[in-house]
């Protein structure tokens, strides 16, 4: 590559994108495209929805139906690659932006995100800030510290006519600096006022203002609204705009957004600027200047303890009345939590091998810590139900209602527990201490247990977390591992499972419809094979009295999938999938046990063992984690 040519080419392309003209030139541009003059909330909303919206309906998506019932879930392309398990939170956020974009009351409200540490509040704000940087540049008055909309130049008495000619609504007034420039440098000839095109920038503070928490003993509103240049006070009067330094967060965030980090760590007096910035869309000038028009999304975030403390003080009612609160809880869906860790790990430079179920085990622990205890189900069952998995009560086909569990838990569920950062640090520690450049479920369990023991939390919580990992999750992993090893041992497991599935569906359908089955080989019509069906159903505890209902459920669910154009296989219906897998596992458990535990293998056993290891490698294991996992299995599974 010729670096000089590359640099010059980039510079030329950027120069071509620049625009400098007069207000008259801008009027011609905006006449062709009035959307250029849209307000900040509309700009941010359009930016979000421009990436596409996918509507998932319960009647069309089985998993959505299991988790959300008949409610439709909107997935926004803008958030899909970075945010998981908080679809309802994102829907509330976009609903706020949509209402605000139409100049409804929300456009005069603060968007406030509250939730536990590491739930994604800051990340949601960062996503909006980065997207602003990437969006199309805006036109602004040249030299304006607030890069304001050029239409503010139009006098009030002419605005109705211009609004009619341009097909838009003009809102806002000139800032003191531009007003002074117009009257004194341009003799009021606003059509000659220079206009430029500029983009948003976090680093250059263009359209994006950030307010960090400030020491209460050293709070200065100049961080919000700018200051007075003391060096010029001997030359100009106190209300002369030439002494103003409009570099506060509200000044630079005009036409974009202003972020308040840990907003309620500040004294309430410091936040009074929010009151006028929201309802009146204006902020104070430094010193004795007039109020300045402000157009921007104000977005704040903090943890719940600070919110509770702030709202408990009745003197804060004026600010509370201007807040739209959105709770951002931890993710409670196992599959979505796994995606969060995978996303973060992809951004790191770790290149170690990660064995199957490793991240799943870590995610399982995080979610168990966040779920409220239930009197209806055990923690693992609740975790699976929240993940959209089918759970059949032992001996029957009655499903446990997810809405009943949510009502039992209350709205606070997901607002406390183990954070994403805690799990990622535990994974990083396991990766860093791995001697074989490989981590597996056993090493991640060990790392999490060590991290929990080092936590500075109540003894009761520490005991609960350790019990989750040492008892609940270990037992669940043993079940997963038993399945995994047995699957690897059985050659063509999938084919055998599909064969059992097809056979069962044919028999169950004939039983439900009170018809016969035609033998493919002989053409003979036969009664449904009751003994075969019971051999499958008994694997998951379906009783003699419940088998009719179970068969009816299976066949009706399969017809539902077919009607909706879905392909059916042995994994389509979770209870039947579990029954088929248990049926296959039962037939080889003893042989698998002998081969796994055998120290000295004969030739035939060695071949089968090596074949099993090869199959495990095909499924994502490396030789080292195969060795570790199989040794663990030998000592912990299939005990007499």
SULHU-V789944 format. One record per residue. N is the residue number from 0. RES is the residue in one letter. PHI is phi in whole degrees, -180 to 180 (none if undefined). D_CENTER is the distance of its C-alpha to the mean C-alpha in whole Angstrom. Layout:
# SULHU-V789944
n:N res:RES phi:PHI d_center:D_CENTER
n:N res:RES phi:PHI d_center:D_CENTER
This chain:
# SULHU-V789944
n:0 res:X phi:none d_center:39
n:1 res:X phi:-87 d_center:41
n:2 res:X phi:-63 d_center:39
n:3 res:X phi:-64 d_center:42
n:4 res:X phi:-65 d_center:41
n:5 res:X phi:-61 d_center:37
n:6 res:X phi:-66 d_center:37
n:7 res:X phi:-64 d_center:40
n:8 res:X phi:-62 d_center:38
n:9 res:X phi:-65 d_center:35
n:10 res:X phi:-64 d_center:37
n:11 res:X phi:-66 d_center:39
n:12 res:X phi:-65 d_center:36
n:13 res:X phi:-71 d_center:34
n:14 res:X phi:-65 d_center:38
n:15 res:X phi:-66 d_center:38
n:16 res:X phi:-78 d_center:34
n:17 res:X phi:-70 d_center:36
n:18 res:X phi:-139 d_center:38
n:19 res:X phi:-140 d_center:40
n:20 res:X phi:-157 d_center:43
n:21 res:X phi:-102 d_center:44
n:22 res:X phi:-62 d_center:43
n:23 res:X phi:-63 d_center:45
n:24 res:X phi:-62 d_center:43
n:25 res:X phi:-64 d_center:40
n:26 res:X phi:-60 d_center:41
n:27 res:X phi:-65 d_center:42
n:28 res:X phi:-65 d_center:38
n:29 res:X phi:-75 d_center:37
n:30 res:X phi:-65 d_center:39
n:31 res:X phi:-75 d_center:38
n:32 res:X phi:-143 d_center:34
n:33 res:X phi:-61 d_center:34
n:34 res:X phi:-64 d_center:30
n:35 res:X phi:-61 d_center:30
n:36 res:X phi:-91 d_center:31
n:37 res:X phi:-65 d_center:28
n:38 res:X phi:-78 d_center:27
n:39 res:X phi:-60 d_center:24
n:40 res:X phi:-63 d_center:22
n:41 res:X phi:-66 d_center:23
n:42 res:X phi:-62 d_center:22
n:43 res:X phi:-70 d_center:18
n:44 res:X phi:-62 d_center:18
n:45 res:X phi:-60 d_center:20
n:46 res:X phi:-64 d_center:18
n:47 res:X phi:-71 d_center:14
n:48 res:X phi:-75 d_center:16
n:49 res:X phi:-64 d_center:18
n:50 res:X phi:-84 d_center:16
n:51 res:X phi:100 d_center:16
n:52 res:X phi:-131 d_center:15
n:53 res:X phi:-112 d_center:15
n:54 res:X phi:-99 d_center:16
n:55 res:X phi:-104 d_center:16
n:56 res:X phi:-103 d_center:19
n:57 res:X phi:-59 d_center:20
n:58 res:X phi:-72 d_center:23
n:59 res:X phi:-108 d_center:22
n:60 res:X phi:-130 d_center:20
n:61 res:X phi:-55 d_center:21
n:62 res:X phi:-68 d_center:17
n:63 res:X phi:-61 d_center:16
n:64 res:X phi:-63 d_center:19
n:65 res:X phi:-66 d_center:19
n:66 res:X phi:-91 d_center:16
n:67 res:X phi:-117 d_center:16
n:68 res:X phi:70 d_center:20
n:69 res:X phi:-90 d_center:21
n:70 res:X phi:-73 d_center:19
n:71 res:X phi:-86 d_center:17
n:72 res:X phi:-112 d_center:14
n:73 res:X phi:-100 d_center:13
n:74 res:X phi:-109 d_center:10
n:75 res:X phi:-98 d_center:11
n:76 res:X phi:-57 d_center:12
n:77 res:X phi:-59 d_center:11
n:78 res:X phi:-105 d_center:7
n:79 res:X phi:-63 d_center:7
n:80 res:X phi:-88 d_center:8
n:81 res:X phi:-125 d_center:6
n:82 res:X phi:-128 d_center:2
n:83 res:X phi:-135 d_center:3
n:84 res:X phi:77 d_center:5
n:85 res:X phi:-128 d_center:5
n:86 res:X phi:-57 d_center:7
n:87 res:X phi:-69 d_center:10
n:88 res:X phi:-63 d_center:8
n:89 res:X phi:-64 d_center:8
n:90 res:X phi:-62 d_center:11
n:91 res:X phi:-65 d_center:13
n:92 res:X phi:-62 d_center:12
n:93 res:X phi:-70 d_center:13
n:94 res:X phi:-61 d_center:16
n:95 res:X phi:-61 d_center:17
n:96 res:X phi:-62 d_center:17
n:97 res:X phi:-64 d_center:19
n:98 res:X phi:-64 d_center:22
n:99 res:X phi:-65 d_center:22
n:100 res:X phi:-67 d_center:23
n:101 res:X phi:-95 d_center:26
n:102 res:X phi:63 d_center:27
n:103 res:X phi:-78 d_center:27
n:104 res:X phi:-58 d_center:27
n:105 res:X phi:-60 d_center:23
n:106 res:X phi:-69 d_center:24
n:107 res:X phi:-117 d_center:26
n:108 res:X phi:-131 d_center:24
n:109 res:X phi:-85 d_center:21
n:110 res:X phi:-87 d_center:18
n:111 res:X phi:-119 d_center:17
n:112 res:X phi:-104 d_center:14
n:113 res:X phi:-128 d_center:15
n:114 res:X phi:174 d_center:13
n:115 res:X phi:-70 d_center:14
n:116 res:X phi:-64 d_center:14
n:117 res:X phi:77 d_center:11
n:118 res:X phi:-85 d_center:9
n:119 res:X phi:117 d_center:7
n:120 res:X phi:-62 d_center:10
n:121 res:X phi:-63 d_center:12
n:122 res:X phi:-66 d_center:9
n:123 res:X phi:-63 d_center:8
n:124 res:X phi:-67 d_center:12
n:125 res:X phi:-60 d_center:13
n:126 res:X phi:-62 d_center:11
n:127 res:X phi:-67 d_center:13
n:128 res:X phi:-65 d_center:16
n:129 res:X phi:-65 d_center:16
n:130 res:X phi:-68 d_center:16
n:131 res:X phi:-61 d_center:19
n:132 res:X phi:-61 d_center:21
n:133 res:X phi:-88 d_center:21
n:134 res:X phi:-78 d_center:22
n:135 res:X phi:-62 d_center:25
n:136 res:X phi:-61 d_center:28
n:137 res:X phi:-112 d_center:29
n:138 res:X phi:-96 d_center:33
n:139 res:X phi:-145 d_center:34
n:140 res:X phi:-70 d_center:38
n:141 res:X phi:-64 d_center:39
n:142 res:X phi:84 d_center:39
n:143 res:X phi:-74 d_center:37
n:144 res:X phi:-67 d_center:35
n:145 res:X phi:-108 d_center:33
n:146 res:X phi:32 d_center:33
n:147 res:X phi:-83 d_center:33
n:148 res:X phi:-64 d_center:34
n:149 res:X phi:-59 d_center:37
n:150 res:X phi:-63 d_center:38
n:151 res:X phi:-63 d_center:39
n:152 res:X phi:-67 d_center:42
n:153 res:X phi:-68 d_center:43
n:154 res:X phi:-61 d_center:46
n:155 res:X phi:-58 d_center:45
n:156 res:X phi:-71 d_center:48
n:157 res:X phi:-98 d_center:47
n:158 res:X phi:-62 d_center:43
n:159 res:X phi:-56 d_center:44
n:160 res:X phi:-69 d_center:46
n:161 res:X phi:-64 d_center:43
n:162 res:X phi:-62 d_center:41
n:163 res:X phi:-68 d_center:43
n:164 res:X phi:-69 d_center:43
n:165 res:X phi:-95 d_center:40
n:166 res:X phi:72 d_center:38
n:167 res:X phi:-153 d_center:36
n:168 res:X phi:-105 d_center:35
n:169 res:X phi:-101 d_center:36
n:170 res:X phi:-130 d_center:35
n:171 res:X phi:110 d_center:36
n:172 res:X phi:-132 d_center:38
n:173 res:X phi:-65 d_center:40
n:174 res:X phi:-74 d_center:39
n:175 res:X phi:-58 d_center:42
n:176 res:X phi:-65 d_center:42
n:177 res:X phi:-71 d_center:42
n:178 res:X phi:-64 d_center:44
n:179 res:X phi:-63 d_center:47
n:180 res:X phi:-63 d_center:47
n:181 res:X phi:-64 d_center:47
n:182 res:X phi:-78 d_center:50
n:183 res:X phi:-101 d_center:52
n:184 res:X phi:-100 d_center:51
n:185 res:X phi:-116 d_center:51
n:186 res:X phi:56 d_center:53
n:187 res:X phi:80 d_center:51
n:188 res:X phi:-82 d_center:51
n:189 res:X phi:-66 d_center:47
n:190 res:X phi:-67 d_center:47
n:191 res:X phi:-95 d_center:48
n:192 res:X phi:-62 d_center:45
n:193 res:X phi:-69 d_center:43
n:194 res:X phi:-123 d_center:39
n:195 res:X phi:-130 d_center:37
n:196 res:X phi:-112 d_center:34
n:197 res:X phi:-143 d_center:31
n:198 res:X phi:-97 d_center:27
n:199 res:X phi:-85 d_center:25
n:200 res:X phi:-153 d_center:24
n:201 res:X phi:-74 d_center:23
n:202 res:X phi:-67 d_center:25
n:203 res:X phi:-89 d_center:28
n:204 res:X phi:57 d_center:27
n:205 res:X phi:-111 d_center:27
n:206 res:X phi:79 d_center:25
n:207 res:X phi:-137 d_center:23
n:208 res:X phi:-108 d_center:24
n:209 res:X phi:-126 d_center:22
n:210 res:X phi:-116 d_center:24
n:211 res:X phi:-77 d_center:24
n:212 res:X phi:-63 d_center:25
n:213 res:X phi:-112 d_center:29
n:214 res:X phi:-57 d_center:32
n:215 res:X phi:-55 d_center:33
n:216 res:X phi:-81 d_center:37
n:217 res:X phi:-137 d_center:36
n:218 res:X phi:-80 d_center:34
n:219 res:X phi:-137 d_center:35
n:220 res:X phi:-67 d_center:34
n:221 res:X phi:-63 d_center:35
n:222 res:X phi:-62 d_center:31
n:223 res:X phi:-93 d_center:30
n:224 res:X phi:-123 d_center:33
n:225 res:X phi:89 d_center:35
n:226 res:X phi:-143 d_center:39
n:227 res:X phi:-105 d_center:42
n:228 res:X phi:-79 d_center:44
n:229 res:X phi:-60 d_center:47
n:230 res:X phi:-64 d_center:49
n:231 res:X phi:-103 d_center:49
n:232 res:X phi:-69 d_center:51
n:233 res:X phi:-80 d_center:54
n:234 res:X phi:-101 d_center:54
n:235 res:X phi:-129 d_center:52
n:236 res:X phi:-75 d_center:52
n:237 res:X phi:-66 d_center:49
n:238 res:X phi:-103 d_center:48
n:239 res:X phi:-77 d_center:48
n:240 res:X phi:-58 d_center:45
n:241 res:X phi:-69 d_center:46
n:242 res:X phi:-97 d_center:45
n:243 res:X phi:-81 d_center:42
n:244 res:X phi:-113 d_center:39
n:245 res:X phi:-85 d_center:36
n:246 res:X phi:-124 d_center:33
n:247 res:X phi:-76 d_center:31
n:248 res:X phi:-60 d_center:28
n:249 res:X phi:-70 d_center:28
n:250 res:X phi:-66 d_center:31
n:251 res:X phi:-74 d_center:29
n:252 res:X phi:-86 d_center:26
n:253 res:X phi:-59 d_center:28
n:254 res:X phi:76 d_center:26
n:255 res:X phi:-133 d_center:23
n:256 res:X phi:-146 d_center:21
n:257 res:X phi:-124 d_center:22
n:258 res:X phi:-105 d_center:19
n:259 res:X phi:-106 d_center:21
n:260 res:X phi:-86 d_center:19
n:261 res:X phi:45 d_center:20
n:262 res:X phi:-55 d_center:22
n:263 res:X phi:-89 d_center:24
n:264 res:X phi:-76 d_center:26
n:265 res:X phi:-86 d_center:28
n:266 res:X phi:-66 d_center:31
n:267 res:X phi:-63 d_center:31
n:268 res:X phi:-60 d_center:34
n:269 res:X phi:-67 d_center:32
n:270 res:X phi:-93 d_center:29
n:271 res:X phi:-62 d_center:32
n:272 res:X phi:-61 d_center:31
n:273 res:X phi:-60 d_center:28
n:274 res:X phi:-60 d_center:31
n:275 res:X phi:-76 d_center:32
n:276 res:X phi:-65 d_center:30
n:277 res:X phi:-90 d_center:28
n:278 res:X phi:-71 d_center:31
n:279 res:X phi:-97 d_center:33
n:280 res:X phi:52 d_center:31
n:281 res:X phi:-149 d_center:33
n:282 res:X phi:-130 d_center:34
n:283 res:X phi:-69 d_center:37
n:284 res:X phi:-81 d_center:39
n:285 res:X phi:-64 d_center:40
n:286 res:X phi:63 d_center:43
n:287 res:X phi:-108 d_center:45
n:288 res:X phi:-73 d_center:43
n:289 res:X phi:-78 d_center:42
n:290 res:X phi:-67 d_center:39
n:291 res:X phi:-117 d_center:37
n:292 res:X phi:-63 d_center:34
n:293 res:X phi:-133 d_center:31
n:294 res:X phi:-127 d_center:28
n:295 res:X phi:-172 d_center:24
n:296 res:X phi:-79 d_center:21
n:297 res:X phi:-100 d_center:21
n:298 res:X phi:-126 d_center:18
n:299 res:X phi:-125 d_center:18
n:300 res:X phi:-153 d_center:16
n:301 res:X phi:-167 d_center:18
n:302 res:X phi:-87 d_center:18
n:303 res:X phi:-70 d_center:19
n:304 res:X phi:-60 d_center:22
n:305 res:X phi:-68 d_center:23
n:306 res:X phi:-64 d_center:22
n:307 res:X phi:-62 d_center:24
n:308 res:X phi:-65 d_center:27
n:309 res:X phi:-68 d_center:27
n:310 res:X phi:-74 d_center:27
n:311 res:X phi:-73 d_center:30
n:312 res:X phi:-92 d_center:32
n:313 res:X phi:-65 d_center:34
n:314 res:X phi:-72 d_center:35
n:315 res:X phi:-94 d_center:31
n:316 res:X phi:-59 d_center:31
n:317 res:X phi:-61 d_center:32
n:318 res:X phi:-77 d_center:28
n:319 res:X phi:-59 d_center:27
n:320 res:X phi:-70 d_center:28
n:321 res:X phi:-109 d_center:26
n:322 res:X phi:-118 d_center:22
n:323 res:X phi:-105 d_center:20
n:324 res:X phi:-92 d_center:18
n:325 res:X phi:-125 d_center:14
n:326 res:X phi:-80 d_center:13
n:327 res:X phi:-117 d_center:10
n:328 res:X phi:-81 d_center:10
n:329 res:X phi:-67 d_center:9
n:330 res:X phi:-65 d_center:8
n:331 res:X phi:-119 d_center:11
n:332 res:X phi:-107 d_center:11
n:333 res:X phi:-57 d_center:13
n:334 res:X phi:-61 d_center:12
n:335 res:X phi:-73 d_center:8
n:336 res:X phi:-64 d_center:9
n:337 res:X phi:-60 d_center:11
n:338 res:X phi:-63 d_center:9
n:339 res:X phi:-63 d_center:8
n:340 res:X phi:-68 d_center:11
n:341 res:X phi:-63 d_center:13
n:342 res:X phi:-63 d_center:11
n:343 res:X phi:-66 d_center:12
n:344 res:X phi:-66 d_center:16
n:345 res:X phi:-65 d_center:16
n:346 res:X phi:-82 d_center:16
n:347 res:X phi:-90 d_center:19
n:348 res:X phi:-100 d_center:23
n:349 res:X phi:-68 d_center:23
n:350 res:X phi:-125 d_center:25
n:351 res:X phi:-71 d_center:26
n:352 res:X phi:-77 d_center:26
n:353 res:X phi:-117 d_center:23
n:354 res:X phi:-69 d_center:25
n:355 res:X phi:-53 d_center:23
n:356 res:X phi:74 d_center:21
n:357 res:X phi:-65 d_center:21
n:358 res:X phi:-67 d_center:17
n:359 res:X phi:-62 d_center:17
n:360 res:X phi:-64 d_center:20
n:361 res:X phi:-63 d_center:18
n:362 res:X phi:-65 d_center:15
n:363 res:X phi:-60 d_center:17
n:364 res:X phi:-64 d_center:19
n:365 res:X phi:-60 d_center:15
n:366 res:X phi:-71 d_center:15
n:367 res:X phi:-59 d_center:18
n:368 res:X phi:-70 d_center:19
n:369 res:X phi:-96 d_center:16
n:370 res:X phi:-80 d_center:18
n:371 res:X phi:-76 d_center:21
n:372 res:X phi:-60 d_center:24
n:373 res:X phi:-123 d_center:25
n:374 res:X phi:-86 d_center:29
n:375 res:X phi:-93 d_center:28
n:376 res:X phi:-142 d_center:27
n:377 res:X phi:-77 d_center:26
n:378 res:X phi:-58 d_center:23
n:379 res:X phi:-65 d_center:23
n:380 res:X phi:-63 d_center:23
n:381 res:X phi:-63 d_center:21
n:382 res:X phi:-57 d_center:18
n:383 res:X phi:-68 d_center:19
n:384 res:X phi:-65 d_center:19
n:385 res:X phi:-66 d_center:16
n:386 res:X phi:-88 d_center:15
n:387 res:X phi:84 d_center:17
n:388 res:X phi:-90 d_center:20
n:389 res:X phi:-79 d_center:24
n:390 res:X phi:-124 d_center:26
n:391 res:X phi:-110 d_center:29
n:392 res:X phi:-63 d_center:31
n:393 res:X phi:-57 d_center:34
n:394 res:X phi:83 d_center:37
n:395 res:X phi:-149 d_center:36
n:396 res:X phi:-113 d_center:33
n:397 res:X phi:-69 d_center:32
n:398 res:X phi:-84 d_center:28
n:399 res:X phi:-86 d_center:26
n:400 res:X phi:-78 d_center:25
n:401 res:X phi:-65 d_center:21
n:402 res:X phi:-68 d_center:22
n:403 res:X phi:-65 d_center:24
n:404 res:X phi:-66 d_center:22
n:405 res:X phi:-67 d_center:20
n:406 res:X phi:-64 d_center:23
n:407 res:X phi:-63 d_center:25
n:408 res:X phi:-75 d_center:22
n:409 res:X phi:86 d_center:21
n:410 res:X phi:-74 d_center:19
n:411 res:X phi:-80 d_center:18
n:412 res:X phi:-60 d_center:17
n:413 res:X phi:93 d_center:14
n:414 res:X phi:-95 d_center:15
n:415 res:X phi:-150 d_center:17
n:416 res:X phi:131 d_center:17
n:417 res:X phi:-78 d_center:16
n:418 res:X phi:-84 d_center:14
n:419 res:X phi:-60 d_center:12
n:420 res:X phi:-62 d_center:14
n:421 res:X phi:-60 d_center:17
n:422 res:X phi:-66 d_center:16
n:423 res:X phi:-62 d_center:16
n:424 res:X phi:-65 d_center:19
n:425 res:X phi:-66 d_center:21
n:426 res:X phi:-66 d_center:20
n:427 res:X phi:-59 d_center:21
n:428 res:X phi:-64 d_center:24
n:429 res:X phi:-65 d_center:25
n:430 res:X phi:-66 d_center:25
n:431 res:X phi:-69 d_center:27
n:432 res:X phi:-93 d_center:30
n:433 res:X phi:-73 d_center:30
n:434 res:X phi:-82 d_center:33
n:435 res:X phi:-111 d_center:33
n:436 res:X phi:54 d_center:30
n:437 res:X phi:-154 d_center:28
n:438 res:X phi:-122 d_center:26
n:439 res:X phi:-143 d_center:26
n:440 res:X phi:-55 d_center:24
n:441 res:X phi:-69 d_center:28
n:442 res:X phi:-70 d_center:27
n:443 res:X phi:-73 d_center:24
n:444 res:X phi:-62 d_center:25
n:445 res:X phi:-62 d_center:28
n:446 res:X phi:-66 d_center:25
n:447 res:X phi:-68 d_center:23
n:448 res:X phi:-60 d_center:26
n:449 res:X phi:-63 d_center:28
n:450 res:X phi:-66 d_center:25
n:451 res:X phi:-65 d_center:25
n:452 res:X phi:-62 d_center:29
n:453 res:X phi:-89 d_center:28
n:454 res:X phi:-70 d_center:26
n:455 res:X phi:-97 d_center:28
n:456 res:X phi:-133 d_center:27
n:457 res:X phi:-60 d_center:29
n:458 res:X phi:-59 d_center:31
n:459 res:X phi:-65 d_center:30
n:460 res:X phi:-67 d_center:26
n:461 res:X phi:-64 d_center:27
n:462 res:X phi:-64 d_center:30
n:463 res:X phi:-65 d_center:27
n:464 res:X phi:-65 d_center:24
n:465 res:X phi:-65 d_center:27
n:466 res:X phi:-65 d_center:28
n:467 res:X phi:-57 d_center:25
n:468 res:X phi:-78 d_center:25
n:469 res:X phi:-81 d_center:29
n:470 res:X phi:-118 d_center:29
n:471 res:X phi:-59 d_center:27
n:472 res:X phi:-73 d_center:24
n:473 res:X phi:-62 d_center:28
n:474 res:X phi:-63 d_center:29
n:475 res:X phi:-66 d_center:26
n:476 res:X phi:-66 d_center:26
n:477 res:X phi:-59 d_center:30
n:478 res:X phi:-66 d_center:29
n:479 res:X phi:-62 d_center:27
n:480 res:X phi:-67 d_center:29
n:481 res:X phi:-59 d_center:32
n:482 res:X phi:-64 d_center:31
n:483 res:X phi:-62 d_center:30
n:484 res:X phi:-68 d_center:33
n:485 res:X phi:-66 d_center:35
n:486 res:X phi:-60 d_center:33
n:487 res:X phi:-65 d_center:34
n:488 res:X phi:-72 d_center:38
n:489 res:X phi:-78 d_center:38
n:490 res:X phi:-69 d_center:39
n:491 res:X phi:50 d_center:37
n:492 res:X phi:-54 d_center:35
n:493 res:X phi:-60 d_center:33
n:494 res:X phi:-63 d_center:37
n:495 res:X phi:-66 d_center:38
n:496 res:X phi:-64 d_center:35
n:497 res:X phi:-65 d_center:35
n:498 res:X phi:-64 d_center:39
n:499 res:X phi:-63 d_center:39
n:500 res:X phi:-61 d_center:36
n:501 res:X phi:-59 d_center:38
n:502 res:X phi:-64 d_center:41
n:503 res:X phi:-66 d_center:39
n:504 res:X phi:-61 d_center:38
n:505 res:X phi:-60 d_center:42
n:506 res:X phi:-69 d_center:43
n:507 res:X phi:-66 d_center:41
n:508 res:X phi:-64 d_center:41
n:509 res:X phi:-63 d_center:45
n:510 res:X phi:-63 d_center:45
n:511 res:X phi:-66 d_center:43
n:512 res:X phi:-88 d_center:45
n:513 res:X phi:55 d_center:48
n:514 res:X phi:-122 d_center:49
n:515 res:X phi:-113 d_center:50
n:516 res:X phi:-109 d_center:49
n:517 res:X phi:-93 d_center:51
n:518 res:X phi:-69 d_center:51
n:519 res:X phi:-62 d_center:50
n:520 res:X phi:-76 d_center:53
n:521 res:X phi:-101 d_center:56
n:522 res:X phi:80 d_center:55
n:523 res:X phi:-74 d_center:56
n:524 res:X phi:-91 d_center:54
n:525 res:X phi:-123 d_center:53
n:526 res:X phi:-73 d_center:51
n:527 res:X phi:-54 d_center:48
n:528 res:X phi:-81 d_center:48
n:529 res:X phi:-61 d_center:47
n:530 res:X phi:-63 d_center:48
n:531 res:X phi:-65 d_center:45
n:532 res:X phi:-62 d_center:42
n:533 res:X phi:-67 d_center:43
n:534 res:X phi:-65 d_center:43
n:535 res:X phi:-81 d_center:39
n:536 res:X phi:-64 d_center:38
n:537 res:X phi:-64 d_center:40
n:538 res:X phi:-63 d_center:37
n:539 res:X phi:-116 d_center:35
n:540 res:X phi:77 d_center:37
n:541 res:X phi:-74 d_center:38
n:542 res:X phi:-78 d_center:41
n:543 res:X phi:-59 d_center:44
n:544 res:X phi:-74 d_center:44
n:545 res:X phi:-96 d_center:40
n:546 res:X phi:-64 d_center:40
n:547 res:X phi:-62 d_center:41
n:548 res:X phi:-65 d_center:38
n:549 res:X phi:-64 d_center:36
n:550 res:X phi:-64 d_center:38
n:551 res:X phi:-65 d_center:37
n:552 res:X phi:-63 d_center:34
n:553 res:X phi:-61 d_center:33
n:554 res:X phi:-67 d_center:35
n:555 res:X phi:-66 d_center:34
n:556 res:X phi:-68 d_center:30
n:557 res:X phi:-65 d_center:32
n:558 res:X phi:-65 d_center:33
n:559 res:X phi:-62 d_center:30
n:560 res:X phi:-64 d_center:28
n:561 res:X phi:-63 d_center:31
n:562 res:X phi:-61 d_center:32
n:563 res:X phi:-93 d_center:28
n:564 res:X phi:79 d_center:29
n:565 res:X phi:-87 d_center:27
n:566 res:X phi:-85 d_center:29
n:567 res:X phi:-106 d_center:30
n:568 res:X phi:-151 d_center:30
n:569 res:X phi:-67 d_center:31
n:570 res:X phi:-93 d_center:27
n:571 res:X phi:-64 d_center:27
n:572 res:X phi:-121 d_center:27
n:573 res:X phi:-52 d_center:26
n:574 res:X phi:-60 d_center:29
n:575 res:X phi:-68 d_center:32
n:576 res:X phi:-57 d_center:30
n:577 res:X phi:-62 d_center:30
n:578 res:X phi:-65 d_center:34
n:579 res:X phi:-65 d_center:34
n:580 res:X phi:-65 d_center:33
n:581 res:X phi:-66 d_center:35
n:582 res:X phi:-62 d_center:38
n:583 res:X phi:-68 d_center:38
n:584 res:X phi:-65 d_center:37
n:585 res:X phi:-61 d_center:40
n:586 res:X phi:-76 d_center:42
n:587 res:X phi:-124 d_center:42
n:588 res:X phi:-57 d_center:41
n:589 res:X phi:-63 d_center:44
n:590 res:X phi:-67 d_center:45
n:591 res:X phi:-63 d_center:41
n:592 res:X phi:-64 d_center:42
n:593 res:X phi:-63 d_center:45
n:594 res:X phi:-68 d_center:44
n:595 res:X phi:-67 d_center:41
n:596 res:X phi:-92 d_center:43
n:597 res:X phi:-71 d_center:46
n:598 res:X phi:-84 d_center:48
n:599 res:X phi:-115 d_center:50
n:600 res:X phi:-109 d_center:50
n:601 res:X phi:-77 d_center:52
n:602 res:X phi:-60 d_center:52
n:603 res:X phi:-65 d_center:50
n:604 res:X phi:-64 d_center:48
n:605 res:X phi:-62 d_center:47
n:606 res:X phi:-63 d_center:46
n:607 res:X phi:-69 d_center:44
n:608 res:X phi:-64 d_center:42
n:609 res:X phi:-63 d_center:42
n:610 res:X phi:-65 d_center:41
n:611 res:X phi:-65 d_center:38
n:612 res:X phi:-62 d_center:37
n:613 res:X phi:-62 d_center:37
n:614 res:X phi:-65 d_center:35
n:615 res:X phi:-65 d_center:32
n:616 res:X phi:-65 d_center:32
n:617 res:X phi:-63 d_center:31
n:618 res:X phi:-90 d_center:28
n:619 res:X phi:114 d_center:27
n:620 res:X phi:-88 d_center:29
n:621 res:X phi:-99 d_center:31
n:622 res:X phi:-61 d_center:35
n:623 res:X phi:-66 d_center:34
n:624 res:X phi:-70 d_center:31
n:625 res:X phi:-59 d_center:33
n:626 res:X phi:-62 d_center:36
n:627 res:X phi:-64 d_center:34
n:628 res:X phi:-66 d_center:32
n:629 res:X phi:-71 d_center:36
n:630 res:X phi:-66 d_center:38
n:631 res:X phi:-62 d_center:35
n:632 res:X phi:-61 d_center:35
n:633 res:X phi:-61 d_center:39
n:634 res:X phi:-95 d_center:39
n:635 res:X phi:-125 d_center:37
n:636 res:X phi:-107 d_center:37
n:637 res:X phi:55 d_center:40
n:638 res:X phi:-72 d_center:42
n:639 res:X phi:-73 d_center:45
